[in-house]
Amino acid sequence: MIEPLPSGPIVEQIRTSMGYRLHERSGSRVRATLTLGEAHHQPFGRVHGGIYAIAVEGVASEGACAAVVDRGMYAVGTSNTTDFLRPVTADEVEVLAEPIFQGRTQQLWQVSITRLRDGKLVARGQLRLQNLPLPEDA
């Protein structure tokens, strides 16, 4: 397992609650797994769509940053579009992110979230990112 990039306390708390495990990270592919359950539900007993949006942003950002770090840059999300396809109450899912486009100033990544037990797609998303120079103190 790979350690994810550091983040703020709220994101770390969400990662911990989801059992976030990063298995693969490169500038061309990122793969993670999550364990989703009652702690992630909306009022009607299904995993909240915001959890999927956070997963899309987090996993695609890992790859986008890996793609530009050798250029002294990092990437920040500018648009996150996530579609929720199947309801989940409790399941382990795989989050797979791959780039659609990687340019000098922008990147676009696609992300699929599938149930591990049957391989069915439960959500998918796209994340557009801006490549920026690393801060002086990074």
N, C-alpha and C positions, 0 to 999 in steps of 0.2 A: 504494500500500500504506500501511496505517496502523500506527503503532507500538503494540504491546500495552502494557497497563498494566504497570508494573514489578512484579517478583516476586523471590522468593528465589533464591539461586544454583543450587539443584537444579532448580527449575522452569525457570530460564533455560537450564540445560544440556539438559534434556529438549526444550524448544522448539527449541533450536539443532539437536539431533540429528534432529528431525522436519522441519526446514525450515519451521517454523511461519510462515505468512504471513497476516496479518490484512487482509482486503480491505474490510470494511464493519463499522461499529460504530455503533449507536444504541441508545436505550432500548427499541426495538421489534424489532430484528433485528441479528444479528451473523453474519458469514460469514468463514470462514478456510479455508485449505488446508494439508494436511500431506503430506509425502512419507515413507511408511513402508517399512521394509525390515528387513534382517537385524539391525541394531542394536536393533530393538524386539521381537525374537522371544522366545517362551517356549522351553523345551527341545525342543519338537517341531516347530519351524520355522514357527510361525505368529505373527502379531503378538499380543503379550500384551494381555489384556483391560484391564489397568491403564492402558495407553496410551490406550485409548478413554475410560476413566473420567476420566483427567486432561484429555483434550480436552473432554469434556462439562462438567466443572467450570470449566475455564479460559475457554471461549468463552461459556458462559452467564453467568459472573461478569462478563465484560467488559460485556455488555448490561445486566445488573442494576445494576451500578455507574453506567453511563451514565444509567440511568432515574432515579436518585435523587441524583446529584451536585448538581443545581440546588437541592436541599433541604438541602444541607450534610451528606449522608449517603453511605455506601458499603454494599455488601451482602456478606455472608459466607455460604458454603454451610453448610447444616445437614443436608441429606440428598442423597445422590447415588445414583441407581438407574440402572445402565447394563446394557443387554441386548446381547449379542454374537450377531449373526445369521448372518454369513458369515465363513469364515476368509479371511485375507489374508496373503500372504507378502511381496509387494512391490507397492505401488500408491500412486498419489496419490489422496487423498480430500478431499472438501469437508465441512466441519463447519458446519452451519447451526443457529442457535439463535433461538427466538422465544418470547415470553412466553405462558403460559397464563393467569396471574393476576398482577396487580401491585397490591398493597394498600399501606396505610400502613406496616405493619410487616413484611410478608412478600411474597415473590415466588415464583412457580413457573414454570420455563422448561422447554421441550421442545427436544431437540437431536437432529438426524439426522446420521449420518455415511455418506456415499455415495461409491462409487468414481467417479472422474471419467471413466474410460474407457467405462463402460457404464451409469452412473446407478443401479446396484444398491445398495440399503441394506445396509451391513455392520454397523452398530451404531446404537442409539438410546438416549437417556437422558432423565432428568428431574432437574432440580436445584432443590431448595427452598432459598431464601435468606432470611436475616434482614436487614432494613435497620437500620443502626446509625448514630449520629452520627459524623461524621469526628472523629478525635482532634485535640486542640488544636494539635499540632505538624504536622498534615498540610497 
